[in-house]
Amino acid sequence: MKTTSITKAPVGSVKAIIEPGTEGYQEIMDLKVRWQGEEKTLGQLIADVLEARKAIEAVANQTHAFKSGLQAWLEKNGYQVTGETLESLVNDVKALQVLNPKHRHSVAIMRNGYINEVIDISMEQILRNQVAPEDVNKGYYRVENGQIVLDARRREEMTSMD
């Protein structure tokens, strides 16, 4: 509400230029302000700021949930985290040693803490979700497509030598 009378101006009004050459009283929320090249009322600007605050809080909550989930996953899978910030957790993930399925990797076979042999292995040779038989180390099993497969003929040959 705009008025030139101080007695008619409602509480919460301020003295302003209500039109060129005329002073009067205007509700504070109806004051025109220029924000980033756009003219709007102070009330609209405050409403926009409150909406932005809600959006920022939502992003902060989602970021916290992602951070907590990432930290829990790393710790559950045996990785030692170096900090509790999202940045430190992302750096921990970047530092993880990952086997690239497109490359062969050298693997050390160790006994009693000493390297006994170094072999090259590809991801297809790594066992997936399978329990190894008790006699897997006897020399008559092979790995095909990530699965342990018994070579019955080789087992017969090897057991007949005993």
N, C-alpha and C positions, 0 to 999 in steps of 0.2 A: 504494500500500500504506500502510495506517495502522497505527501501533503506538505504545504508550506506553513502550516500552523503547528507550533510546538505543543499546543494544548490538545490537538487532535492526533498527534503522532503516538502510535502505540509503543509500549515498552519494548525495547529491543531495536528501536529505530536509531539511525545516526543521521547527523546533518550531512548533506551531500548536495552536489549540483544535480538536480533531478532532470533538468533539460538546459540547453545552452542559455546562460544569462539568468537562470532562476535557481536560487537555493531553496532547499526544503528538507524534509525528513523522509527517510526511506528505511524499510526494514533491512536489517543488516544482511540477511540471506538473499535479498534481491539486488544487492550491490553488484554492478557489472565489474568483472575483473578480466584481464587478458592473461591467459595462460598458454604458453607455447604457441603464440600467434593466433589463438582462438579466443573469442570473447564468449564468456558465459557468466552466470550468476555465481556468487560466492557459495550459495547453497548447492548448485550443480557441481562446483569444484570439490566441495567437501564430500558430496556423495560419491564422486569419481574416486577420490582418495581412499574412502572407506572400502569401495569395491576392489581397488588395487591392493589394499591391505589384506582383504580376504583371500585374493588370489595368491599373494605372496605367502601367506600362512599355509595355504593348501600345498603349495610347492615345497615349503619347508617341511611340512608333515610327511609328504611323500618321499622327500629326500632322506629324512630320518628313518623312515621305514625301509627304504632300499639299503641304507648304510647298515642298519641293524641286521637285515637279512643277509647281506654280504658277509658281515663279520661272523654271524652265526654259521654260515656255510663254510667259511674258511676254517674256523675253529673245529667244526664237526668233522671236517675232512683232514684234520691233522696238521693244518698249516698254522704256523706261528705268526700272529699279526704283530706289526711293529707299533701300532697306535690305534686310537679309536676314532680318528677323524676320517671323513669320507676320502680325503686326499691321500692319507696314509694307507687306507685299505686299497684304493685304486693302485697305488704304487706297489703294494704287496702282490696284487694280481698281476701287474706287469712283470714282476720279478719271478713269477712262477716258471719253473722249467716244464715245458710242455713237449710231448713227443709229437712230432709232425708226421701224420700218416703217409705223406708223400716221400719221406726220406727214410733211409736206413740209419739206425742209431747204434753206436758202439755200447755194449753192456759188459761190465766186468763181472765175471763169476768168481765169487770169493769163498774161501774156506778158512776158518779160524782167523778172520780179519786180514788175510793176505789175498792179493789178486792171484788167482790161479789161472785164469784164461780171460781173454777179451774176445767177444764175438760180436758180429753185426747182426742186428735183428730188425725186422720191419713190423709195423703195427699188426699186420695180418697174422703174425706169429704169436702175438700176445693172447693169452687165453681169456675168454670172455664168459663170465657167469657159468663156470663149470668147475666141479670138484675133481681134482686129479686123482686117478686110481692110486692105491697104495704102492703098486709096483711101477709107477710112472718112470722111475729112474733106471729101469732095467735095460733100456735100449731098444724096446720093440714098440714103442708108441711114437707117433709123429703128429705134427700139428697141421691140420688142413682147415683153411678158412676160420682160424681162431678156435678150432675145436680139437680136443685130443682124440686121436683115432688109433685104435689098436691095429697093428699089422700082424695078423694071426700067423702068416707064413714066417715072418721074421722071428716071432716068439717061438714057434716050433723049432726053427733052426738054432736059436740061441739056447733054448732049454735042452735040446738034444746034445749040445756040446758039454753041458755040465756033467 
